[in-house]
Amino acid sequence: MTDLTAYVIDCLNDLTGADEGEITPDTELFALGILDSFGLVELLVQLEQRYAKLDVANLSREEISTPAKIAALLE
C-alpha cells in the first residue's frame, strides 16, 4: 500500500468512523455503503487541503470506487 493510499484510508476512517483495518485499498466504498455523494464531497474537501483538486464531474463512480483508485488519481 502506498503512503497516498494509506492517507486516503485514514481520511475515510475519520469521516466514517470506521475501525482501523475495516477499509482496505480495494474496499468498494459505494457498493458497501461506506461512502455516498455527500461523503464523497467531504472526502474531496479533506484531500484537496493536501493534494490536487480532483475533477469528479468527469469521473465515473467506478473510477473512484476504492481508496486505491482515488489515490491513483491524486498521483
ROZALUM-615571 format. One record per residue (C-alpha): residue number from 0; residue in three letters; y, x, z. Coordinates in steps of 0.05 Angstrom, whole numbers, plus 5000, padded with zeros to 4 digits. Layout:
N
{site NUM,Ala,{Y,X,Z}};
...
! end
This chain:
75
{site 0,Met,{5000,5000,5000}};
{site 1,Thr,{5068,5027,4981}};
{site 2,Asp,{5126,5031,5030}};
{site 3,Leu,{5162,4978,4989}};
{site 4,Thr,{5103,4930,4993}};
{site 5,Ala,{5099,4942,5068}};
{site 6,Tyr,{5174,4925,5073}};
{site 7,Val,{5165,4861,5034}};
{site 8,Ile,{5107,4841,5080}};
{site 9,Asp,{5150,4858,5142}};
{site 10,Cys,{5205,4813,5115}};
{site 11,Leu,{5155,4757,5103}};
{site 12,Asn,{5126,4765,5173}};
{site 13,Asp,{5196,4759,5202}};
{site 14,Leu,{5212,4698,5160}};
{site 15,Thr,{5147,4661,5171}};
{site 16,Gly,{5126,4684,5240}};
{site 17,Ala,{5060,4708,5212}};
{site 18,Asp,{5019,4757,5253}};
{site 19,Glu,{5013,4829,5230}};
{site 20,Gly,{4955,4834,5181}};
{site 21,Glu,{4958,4760,5163}};
{site 22,Ile,{4997,4773,5100}};
{site 23,Thr,{4968,4827,5055}};
{site 24,Pro,{4994,4856,4989}};
{site 25,Asp,{4951,4806,4950}};
{site 26,Thr,{4964,4744,4992}};
{site 27,Glu,{4981,4685,4947}};
{site 28,Leu,{5046,4664,4980}};
{site 29,Phe,{5058,4597,4945}};
{site 30,Ala,{4985,4575,4938}};
{site 31,Leu,{4973,4584,5012}};
{site 32,Gly,{5038,4550,5032}};
{site 33,Ile,{5067,4613,5064}};
{site 34,Leu,{5129,4611,5020}};
{site 35,Asp,{5166,4553,4988}};
{site 36,Ser,{5231,4553,4948}};
{site 37,Phe,{5275,4556,5010}};
{site 38,Gly,{5233,4612,5039}};
{site 39,Leu,{5238,4649,4974}};
{site 40,Val,{5314,4646,4977}};
{site 41,Glu,{5313,4672,5048}};
{site 42,Leu,{5267,4729,5028}};
{site 43,Leu,{5311,4748,4969}};
{site 44,Val,{5373,4749,5012}};
{site 45,Gln,{5338,4796,5060}};
{site 46,Leu,{5312,4841,5005}};
{site 47,Glu,{5379,4844,4969}};
{site 48,Gln,{5410,4874,5031}};
{site 49,Arg,{5368,4936,5019}};
{site 50,Tyr,{5346,4934,4947}};
{site 51,Ala,{5370,4910,4879}};
{site 52,Lys,{5382,4837,4864}};
{site 53,Leu,{5324,4800,4832}};
{site 54,Asp,{5340,4750,4777}};
{site 55,Val,{5288,4698,4797}};
{site 56,Ala,{5315,4647,4748}};
{site 57,Asn,{5280,4685,4693}};
{site 58,Leu,{5215,4697,4731}};
{site 59,Ser,{5155,4652,4735}};
{site 60,Arg,{5124,4634,4802}};
{site 61,Glu,{5063,4675,4781}};
{site 62,Glu,{5107,4738,4774}};
{site 63,Ile,{5129,4732,4847}};
{site 64,Ser,{5066,4702,4877}};
{site 65,Thr,{5045,4761,4921}};
{site 66,Pro,{5081,4814,4963}};
{site 67,Ala,{5055,4868,4915}};
{site 68,Lys,{5084,4833,4854}};
{site 69,Ile,{5151,4824,4889}};
{site 70,Ala,{5152,4898,4909}};
{site 71,Ala,{5136,4919,4838}};
{site 72,Leu,{5197,4881,4813}};
{site 73,Leu,{5241,4919,4862}};
{site 74,Glu,{5218,4988,4839}};
! end
